[in-house]
Amino acid sequence: MGGFIRTSDCSIVTMQKQSKVMKQFSDVYEQQYAVALFNSIRFEIEGGGAPQSQLLHRKDALAGRSIFSGSLFQYLEENRKWRNRFVFVPDSYTISLYESKTAHERGLHPKGTINCAGYKALNSIEQYMELINTSLPGIKAKAGSTPFIKCASQFPLILWHPYARHHYFCVRTEKEQKKWHAVLQDCVRHSNNGLSEDCTIQTPAFTDSVRLHRQAKGHYGTWDMMCGKPPQILANLVMETLHPELRTIIGPRLKGKLQQRQKHWMLISDGVYRQVLSRTTGHYEALMDACEAQRGPLDARLRTDMDQIIASKEHVSSKMRALVLPKAEQLLRTNVQPYIPSILEALMEPTSRGFSEVREVFFRELVEISKNSLNGEGKDILGDHMERLSMLALHPVKMQSCYEKVEQLNLDGLQQRFDVANPSVFVGRAQILMGEQMDNAVYTFEQLLNQSLETKGEDDVCKTIQRCQDRVLKKYDYDSSTVRKKFFREALLQIIIPYMLQQLSPSYSPELPRFKEMIFEDFSRFLLVGNLFEEVVLQCVSKDIMMAVKEAAIQRRHNLYRDSIVLTNSDPNLHLLGESPQVDWAAKFGADEPEGCVGGGRSEGGGSGSRRRQVVSMIQLDGVPLPFESCLEVPGVELIPEEDVSEGTEEDPDLPEEAKSPDRVVEIRDLINPVVAVALPASTESPTDLTNGTAVTTGTVTWEDGQLVENTKREHDEERQEEAAARGAVEEIEEAAQDDDSGRITDVSAAESDNESSAAPQPASVSGSQSDSGSQSPANGGPDEDAPQPITNGLNGEDKVLDPVEVEVLLA
C-alpha cells in the first residue's frame, strides 16, 4: 500500500488547505467580533423585552451527578478482538472507557475517551453499511454486502462520524441495546450543543463567521456539522473541502478488497482529521487571545460614540432598504409566502407532540409520588422519590419517548427549494429545549414543595403535592408556548433567510461597496455593509414569519398561547426561591445517601474517589455470570424505576447455555478463564454476489482471558500487511505535519486525558486509541496458549512483562 500513496503529497494538500481556510476564517472573525461587541453593548444599554419565564431555572442541573456507567463489549480494530470495557459517562457527556470497574474506582487512566460531537449513534449493521458504502468515490457496494467486522451478538451499537474513527460496541440483549442506544444518543445530543448562549460576544461572532465563510463558498442553508466546541466546528469546516479532495486523490489508489479499502480509507481520514483538529485548537485559542486583547479599546470607543454609531447605522440602513426592499418583497410574495404555512405546520406538529409528551411524563411521575403518599409511606420513601424526580430531565431513557416524537420531523420537499440539508439541526435543538423545560418544571416543583412543607408542615402531603403540581403545570404550559413560538420563528428564519440571500446577493453585491462611503472611518469596524444588507433582508422576512406564528397562536393550534396572555407577576415570590440552594432530599428526609451514589472514579469537577449520584440505573440480568454482563449492577442506583427487566428481554441466541447459567460452572479455572464459542452466522450471499468476489467464510468468537477473540478459518496475513501499510502511511502524514508545525501537533483527546491523570502516558495508535492488553490471538501467529506465558500488554506490538502487583484475580 505504501507504494501507491505519496504521504508528502497528502501532507502538503492537508496543510495548504487548512492554512487557507483558517486564514479566511480569521479575517472574517475579526470583523464579526467587533460587530458582535457593538450589538452586545447596545443591548446592554437599551435593554430588550423578552417574555419572562414562569418556571425557575436550575443553575447547574448535573452538579454532583454522572449520567451512566456500565460494561459492554468494544471491538478493537488493532487485533480484531471484542474486549469487555467499563464505560463511564460523566456530566460532560464524554465517554470514558476503562479496563474494568475497579480501574475506574481507583482513578486510573482510561483506555480511551470519546467526544461524541458530530457522531451518529446507530443500532444496526444495516444502518452502518448504508453510510460507509458511500465513503469511497466511484464504488457502489451491493445492498447487504458483508461488513469488515463480525459482531459478537445480534445487538450492535456503533458510533459513526464522517471524518473521525468509528467505534463499535455490542451487548447481549435487546433491553440493554435500547438503554445504551438512548445513552449514546444523549451524549451525541449534548456534545453537539457546544456553543454557549451565555457568551454574548464570542458565540454570535463565531456562528456568523462560519455562516459567512460557507456562503462565500456558495454553501447557503443549514449545516449539520455545526457540532461541538469551536475548534471541532473549525475542523469540520476544514474537512468539508479537504475531505473530498483527499478522497479523490487517495481513493483510486487504494488496493485490495472493498472492505479493506473502506477500512484503510477510514484510518487515513481519522489521521487527517485528528491532525486538523489539533491545529484548529491552537489556532482558535490564538485568535481568541488576539481579539480579547483589542476588546478594551473597542469597548471604550463604543460606549463613547454609541449614539453617533447608531445614527450612522440607521442612515445607511434606510438608504439600503430603499434599494433592496422592492425586489426582496416581490421575491418574498412569489417564492416564499406560499410555503410558510406548510413549513410552520411541519415544524409545529412533531415539536408540540414532543413538548406534550414532556408534560405527560412529568405528570405521571407526580401522580406516582401522590399515590405513594396516600399509601402512608414514610418520609424516607418520599425523599427517594424526589431524588428520582430531580434527575428526570437528565434521564435519556425516561426522556426517550419525548425525543422520539420530535424525531418524526420531516421537511421532505423543502430541501431543494430552501437548501435544508438535514432536519437533524432542528431536531437536536428542539430536544435540548425539551430537556431544559422538563428540568425547569422539576426544579420549580421541588422548590414549591419544599417551601410548602416547611411552612404548612407534613400533615397532608398528598394535597400539598397536588397544589404544587397544578401551579407548575400551568406555568409549564405558558413557558412551553413561549419557547416553542421562539423556536418556530428561529427555524423559519434559518430556512428562509439563506434562500433569500442566495437569490438577492448576485444582484446587490456589486452595489454594496458604494454604501461604505456613507460610513465614517471611525465607525467602519462596527458597521459592515454585508451585515447591514442581511439585516434589511431579515426585517423584510420577519414580518411574515411573526404574522404566521401569531395566527397559529390566535387559533390555539397545538396549545400555543397568544402574545397578549402574559402572566406578569402572577407569582411574585416564586422567583425569590430561584436563589435558594438546591434541595437535598436524601439529607432532608434521612434517606440512605450511598444508595444513590456511584462510587469512585474521576469526575470533571472533583478528584479521585468522589461519590456521585447516577442518573440512569443499571440492568441486572439474573443468572448471568459476571464476564458476560454488559451492564454491571451498581447497588442502590435504581433511582428512576423502569419497566420490569425481564419483560421484553431477548438474550442472544448465539451464546451457549453455559454462558447463561452460572450453576454449570463448577471449576475455579472456568470462573477465572471461561471459554465460550459463539457461532458467527454465515453470510446469506453467494460467493458470486460478493462485491470483492471472495468466498464466504465462517468463524467463531471465543472468550479468552476476559476478552472475546475472533478466530476465522482463513488466514489474514495479506490483510494485516495492507492495514499495517495504511497505518504507516498515516503515520508518515502525521510526521510530515509535525515537522512542518515544529512538533506542535498532538492528539487533543490524549492530551486532555493525560492532564486528568497522574498515570504515565501510553503511546497512541494511529486510530486514536491505545493498544489493548491481553493474550495474543492465534490469528497473529502467537505461541501456544496452553503453555504458560508471561503476562503481557502488547503495546505497539511489543510485549512487555507486567509487574505481578499490577494484576489482580478476585475470587468470589
Secondary structure as GFF3:
##gff-version 3
##sequence-region A 1 812
A	DSSP	alpha_helix	7	46	.	.	.	ID=ss1
A	DSSP	beta_strand	65	66	.	.	.	ID=ss2
A	DSSP	beta_strand	68	76	.	.	.	ID=ss3
A	DSSP	beta_strand	81	89	.	.	.	ID=ss4
A	DSSP	beta_strand	95	98	.	.	.	ID=ss5
A	DSSP	alpha_helix	101	105	.	.	.	ID=ss6
A	DSSP	beta_strand	112	114	.	.	.	ID=ss7
A	DSSP	beta_strand	120	122	.	.	.	ID=ss8
A	DSSP	alpha_helix	125	132	.	.	.	ID=ss9
A	DSSP	beta_strand	155	160	.	.	.	ID=ss10
A	DSSP	beta_strand	167	171	.	.	.	ID=ss11
A	DSSP	alpha_helix	174	192	.	.	.	ID=ss12
A	DSSP	alpha_helix	202	216	.	.	.	ID=ss13
A	DSSP	alpha_helix	230	250	.	.	.	ID=ss14
A	DSSP	three_ten_helix	251	253	.	.	.	ID=ss15
A	DSSP	alpha_helix	258	331	.	.	.	ID=ss16
A	DSSP	pi_helix	332	336	.	.	.	ID=ss17
A	DSSP	three_ten_helix	337	339	.	.	.	ID=ss18
A	DSSP	alpha_helix	340	374	.	.	.	ID=ss19
A	DSSP	alpha_helix	379	390	.	.	.	ID=ss20
A	DSSP	three_ten_helix	392	394	.	.	.	ID=ss21
A	DSSP	alpha_helix	400	406	.	.	.	ID=ss22
A	DSSP	alpha_helix	415	418	.	.	.	ID=ss23
A	DSSP	alpha_helix	424	456	.	.	.	ID=ss24
A	DSSP	alpha_helix	461	508	.	.	.	ID=ss25
A	DSSP	three_ten_helix	509	518	.	.	.	ID=ss26
A	DSSP	three_ten_helix	521	523	.	.	.	ID=ss27
A	DSSP	alpha_helix	529	554	.	.	.	ID=ss28
A	DSSP	three_ten_helix	557	559	.	.	.	ID=ss29
A	DSSP	alpha_helix	574	577	.	.	.	ID=ss30
A	DSSP	alpha_helix	585	588	.	.	.	ID=ss31
A	DSSP	three_ten_helix	593	596	.	.	.	ID=ss32
A	DSSP	beta_strand	613	614	.	.	.	ID=ss33
A	DSSP	three_ten_helix	626	628	.	.	.	ID=ss34
A	DSSP	alpha_helix	657	660	.	.	.	ID=ss35
A	DSSP	three_ten_helix	662	664	.	.	.	ID=ss36
A	DSSP	alpha_helix	668	672	.	.	.	ID=ss37
A	DSSP	beta_strand	677	679	.	.	.	ID=ss38
A	DSSP	three_ten_helix	687	689	.	.	.	ID=ss39
A	DSSP	beta_strand	699	704	.	.	.	ID=ss40
A	DSSP	beta_strand	707	712	.	.	.	ID=ss41
A	DSSP	alpha_helix	717	740	.	.	.	ID=ss42
A	DSSP	alpha_helix	748	756	.	.	.	ID=ss43
A	DSSP	three_ten_helix	778	780	.	.	.	ID=ss44
A	DSSP	three_ten_helix	804	806	.	.	.	ID=ss45
###
